[in-house]
């Protein structure tokens, strides 16, 4: 009897905490990989597993935390960090000098382009810290790009979620089609990001 009561209590506790931890997991995973997780949350929104406003705010917060960490890594690590982890930062001395120049002339445009791309984003965010761009300006411009970008991926995920419901009767084909669409969208996003990276920090 005692064990049954304890099991029921445990299940009740889990059921109560699950909605909270669901959003916490989204926050953590968005910090690690924003666009793909955002699109996945949009898919789940179509199935009423998340609250639109709460999910949107949490994803924005996670994106800003992630970007600020890159900024702070550059701010505190400086050129030494860029040189030590050159394979990750993609910031050679030539690129860093180029970014200093365009940050000086076009800080808003540079940060916004850096944010909406995937490949060029990390080098630009780290470079902003190394160059010591004013953090409030960094935060403002980053937020200006993060809001529409997040909404874009949420909407894509949402409509893919609705599509999955419509083709649910053809489960096998539906799963294949949905997977292909997801892959093509993400590859397209990476391709555009890679193209802009070459143009921006070549």
C-alpha positions as CSV (number, residue, x, y, z in Angstrom):
1,X,0.0,0.0,0.0
2,X,2.8,2.3,0.9
3,X,4.6,1.6,-2.4
4,X,1.4,2.3,-4.3
5,X,0.9,5.6,-2.6
6,X,4.5,6.6,-3.2
7,X,4.2,5.6,-6.9
8,X,1.1,7.7,-7.3
9,X,2.8,10.6,-5.5
10,X,5.8,10.3,-7.8
11,X,3.6,10.2,-11.0
12,X,1.6,13.2,-9.8
13,X,4.8,15.1,-9.1
14,X,6.2,14.3,-12.5
15,X,2.9,15.3,-14.2
16,X,3.0,18.6,-12.3
17,X,6.6,19.4,-13.1
18,X,6.7,18.2,-16.7
19,X,5.3,21.4,-18.3
20,X,8.0,23.4,-16.4
21,X,10.9,21.2,-17.4
22,X,9.6,21.1,-21.0
23,X,10.3,24.8,-21.3
24,X,13.6,24.5,-19.4
25,X,14.8,21.8,-21.9
26,X,13.8,24.1,-24.8
27,X,15.9,26.9,-23.2
28,X,18.9,24.7,-22.8
29,X,18.7,23.1,-26.2
30,X,18.2,26.4,-28.0
31,X,21.4,27.7,-26.4
32,X,23.2,24.7,-28.0
33,X,21.4,24.7,-31.4
34,X,18.9,27.5,-32.0
35,X,17.3,27.2,-35.4
36,X,16.7,23.5,-35.5
37,X,15.2,23.3,-32.0
38,X,13.1,26.4,-32.7
39,X,11.7,24.7,-35.8
40,X,11.0,21.6,-33.8
41,X,9.2,23.6,-31.1
42,X,7.1,25.2,-33.9
43,X,6.2,21.7,-35.0
44,X,5.1,20.8,-31.5
45,X,3.1,24.1,-31.3
46,X,0.9,22.8,-34.1
47,X,0.1,19.8,-31.8
48,X,-0.8,22.1,-28.9
49,X,2.2,20.9,-26.8
50,X,3.5,24.4,-26.1
51,X,2.1,27.8,-25.4
52,X,3.0,30.2,-28.3
53,X,3.9,33.3,-26.3
54,X,5.8,31.4,-23.6
55,X,7.8,29.3,-26.1
56,X,8.6,32.5,-28.2
57,X,9.8,34.4,-25.1
58,X,11.9,31.5,-23.8
59,X,13.5,30.9,-27.2
60,X,14.4,34.6,-27.6
61,X,15.9,34.6,-24.0
62,X,17.9,31.5,-24.8
63,X,19.2,32.9,-28.1
64,X,20.2,36.1,-26.4
65,X,22.1,34.2,-23.6
66,X,23.9,32.1,-26.3
67,X,24.9,35.1,-28.3
68,X,26.0,37.0,-25.2
69,X,28.2,34.0,-24.2
70,X,30.0,34.2,-27.6
71,X,30.4,38.0,-27.1
72,X,31.8,37.5,-23.6
73,X,34.1,34.8,-24.8
74,X,35.6,37.3,-27.3
75,X,35.6,40.1,-24.8
76,X,37.5,38.2,-22.2
77,X,39.5,35.9,-24.5
78,X,40.5,38.5,-27.0
79,X,42.8,37.6,-29.9
80,X,44.4,34.8,-28.0
81,X,41.1,32.9,-27.9
82,X,40.6,33.5,-31.7
83,X,44.0,32.2,-32.4
84,X,43.9,29.2,-30.1
85,X,40.5,28.0,-31.4
86,X,40.9,29.2,-35.0
87,X,39.1,26.2,-36.4
88,X,36.0,27.1,-34.4
89,X,36.1,30.9,-34.4
90,X,37.3,31.2,-38.1
91,X,38.9,34.5,-37.1
92,X,42.3,34.9,-38.7
93,X,44.1,38.2,-38.2
94,X,43.0,39.3,-41.7
95,X,39.4,38.5,-41.0
96,X,39.4,40.2,-37.6
97,X,40.9,43.4,-39.1
98,X,38.2,43.3,-41.8
99,X,35.5,42.9,-39.2
100,X,36.9,45.8,-37.2
101,X,36.6,47.9,-40.3
102,X,33.0,47.0,-41.1
103,X,31.9,47.1,-37.5
104,X,33.2,50.6,-37.3
105,X,31.2,51.7,-40.4
106,X,28.2,49.4,-40.3
107,X,27.8,48.0,-36.7
108,X,24.0,47.3,-37.0
109,X,24.1,45.7,-40.4
110,X,27.1,43.5,-39.5
111,X,25.5,42.2,-36.3
112,X,22.1,41.6,-37.9
113,X,23.6,39.7,-40.9
114,X,25.8,37.8,-38.5
115,X,22.7,36.8,-36.5
116,X,20.4,35.8,-39.3
117,X,23.1,33.5,-40.8
118,X,24.3,30.3,-39.2
119,X,27.8,29.9,-40.5
120,X,28.9,33.6,-40.2
121,X,27.1,34.2,-36.9
122,X,29.6,32.7,-34.5
123,X,32.7,34.5,-35.9
124,X,30.9,37.8,-35.9
125,X,29.5,37.5,-32.4
126,X,32.9,36.6,-31.0
127,X,34.6,39.4,-33.0
128,X,32.1,41.8,-31.6
129,X,33.4,40.9,-28.1
130,X,37.1,41.0,-29.2
131,X,36.6,44.5,-30.8
132,X,34.6,45.4,-27.6
133,X,31.5,46.7,-29.3
134,X,29.3,48.4,-26.7
135,X,27.3,45.6,-25.1
136,X,24.0,47.5,-25.1
137,X,24.3,48.2,-28.8
138,X,25.3,44.5,-29.3
139,X,22.2,43.4,-27.3
140,X,19.8,45.8,-29.1
141,X,21.0,44.9,-32.7
142,X,21.1,41.2,-31.8
143,X,17.6,41.3,-30.4
144,X,16.4,43.1,-33.6
145,X,17.5,40.2,-35.7
146,X,16.6,37.5,-33.2
147,X,12.9,38.3,-33.0
148,X,12.1,37.9,-36.7
149,X,14.5,35.0,-37.1
150,X,12.8,33.1,-34.2
151,X,9.4,33.8,-35.6
152,X,10.4,32.6,-39.0
153,X,11.6,29.2,-37.8
154,X,8.6,28.8,-35.4
155,X,6.2,29.5,-38.3
156,X,8.0,27.0,-40.6
157,X,7.9,24.4,-37.8
158,X,4.2,25.2,-37.1
159,X,3.1,24.7,-40.7
160,X,5.1,21.6,-41.1
161,X,3.3,20.3,-37.9
162,X,0.0,21.1,-39.5
163,X,1.1,19.4,-42.7
164,X,2.0,16.3,-40.8
165,X,-1.5,16.1,-39.4
166,X,-3.1,16.3,-42.9
167,X,-0.9,13.5,-44.2
168,X,-1.2,11.4,-41.1
169,X,-3.4,8.9,-42.9
170,X,-0.4,8.2,-45.1
171,X,2.0,7.7,-42.2
172,X,4.9,6.2,-44.1
173,X,4.9,8.6,-47.0
174,X,4.1,11.5,-44.6
175,X,7.1,10.8,-42.4
176,X,9.4,10.6,-45.5
177,X,8.0,13.8,-46.9
178,X,8.2,15.7,-43.6
179,X,11.8,14.5,-43.0
180,X,12.8,15.6,-46.5
181,X,11.2,19.0,-46.1
182,X,13.0,19.6,-42.8
183,X,16.3,18.5,-44.2
184,X,16.0,20.7,-47.3
185,X,15.0,23.8,-45.3
186,X,17.9,23.4,-42.9
187,X,20.4,22.7,-45.7
188,X,19.1,25.7,-47.5
189,X,19.6,27.8,-44.4
190,X,23.1,26.5,-43.9
191,X,23.9,27.1,-47.6
192,X,22.7,30.7,-47.5
193,X,24.7,31.2,-44.2
194,X,27.8,29.8,-45.8
195,X,27.4,32.0,-48.9
196,X,27.0,35.2,-46.7
197,X,29.9,34.1,-44.6
198,X,32.2,34.0,-47.6
199,X,30.9,37.4,-48.8
200,X,31.1,39.0,-45.3
201,X,34.3,37.6,-43.8
202,X,36.3,36.4,-46.7
